[in-house]
Amino acid sequence: MHARPAAVFAALGDETRLRMVDRLGREGPVSIARLTDGFAITRQAISKHLRVLRTAGLVRQSRRGRESLWQLEEKRLADARRHLQTISRQWDERLERLKSFVER
């Protein structure tokens, strides 16, 4: 079961997690050690951020030998994008109705 859209956007609302998602999107599956490179935080902090992203359904963990690899759940990001597009269309419609009302 996936988290509701609000949980996804809450998870993405943190700058570190957003950067992690961006990196996973560019580099594909990576280990925590590799993901920690470039971040001024500990491996433990990265692990906590990954747990938040996993709870929101944005990443998944797999094993390659002794190494844990993390990768994006691209379908979940696509779901979030569709949700934002729906909200955008609703606002466009409301603004168009307001414009028509004001012009009458």
N, C-alpha and C positions, 0 to 999 in steps of 0.2 A: 504494500500500500504506500502510495506517495503522499508527501506532505501537501497541504493545500497551497494554492498560489501565494498566499501571504507569507508562508514559511520560506518559500523559494526566494521571494523578493527580500525578505529579512536577511536571509543568508547572503544574498548578493549585495546587501547594503553595507557590508563591511569592506573597507578598501583592501585589506590583506586578502580576504577570500575572493574578492573580485579579481585581483591580480593573479591569484592561484588559478581561477577558472580560465582566465585569459591564457596563462602559461600552459595549462593542460590542453587547451584548445589548439595551441600552436605546436606543442611538442608531442602530443599524444601521451600514452601511458608512461608515467615516470615513478620512480621510487621516492620515498620521503627524503632520502639523502640528497637526491638530485633536485627535488622540489625546494629544499631548504636553501640551496645555492641562490644567492641574490636577495634573500630576505634577511633582515637584521633581527630575526627572532629565532628562538631555539627550535630544535626538532620537536620537542614536546608541544610547543605552541602551534607548530604546523599541524601536528597530529590532532590537536583540539579543533582547529579550523576545518580539517578534513572531516572530522566527525559531524560537525555542524552541516557541512555540505552534503555528507552522506545521508543524514537525517532528512534533509530537504529533498533528497532524491537526485541531487546534481552530480554526484560522483559515485563510482563503485571501486571496490578493491578486489584485486586478484593476486594470485601467487605465481611467481616464476622461480622455481627452486626455493631458496630461502628468502628471496626478496619479495616484499609487498609492492605491487604496482597500483597506482591510482590513475583512473581515467574518467573523463566526462561521460555523463549520461546525456548524449546529444538530444535524445527524444524529449527529455525533461526541459532542456533549454528551448527546444522548438515549441513546447507547450507554453512556456513562459512568454516567448515571442508572440505567439498567437493571442494570448491573454492581453498583452499590451496593445496589439493591433485592434482587438475588440474595443478596448477602452478608448483608444485613439479615435476609432470610427464613431463611437458614442459621443465623444466630445465634439467632433466635427459636426455631427448632426445637430447637437444642441446649440452650437455656435451659429450654425446656419439658420436654425429656427429663431434664435435671438436676433440675428441680423435682419431676417424677414420681418419680424415684429417691429423692430426699431424703424425700419424703412417705411412701414405703412403709416 
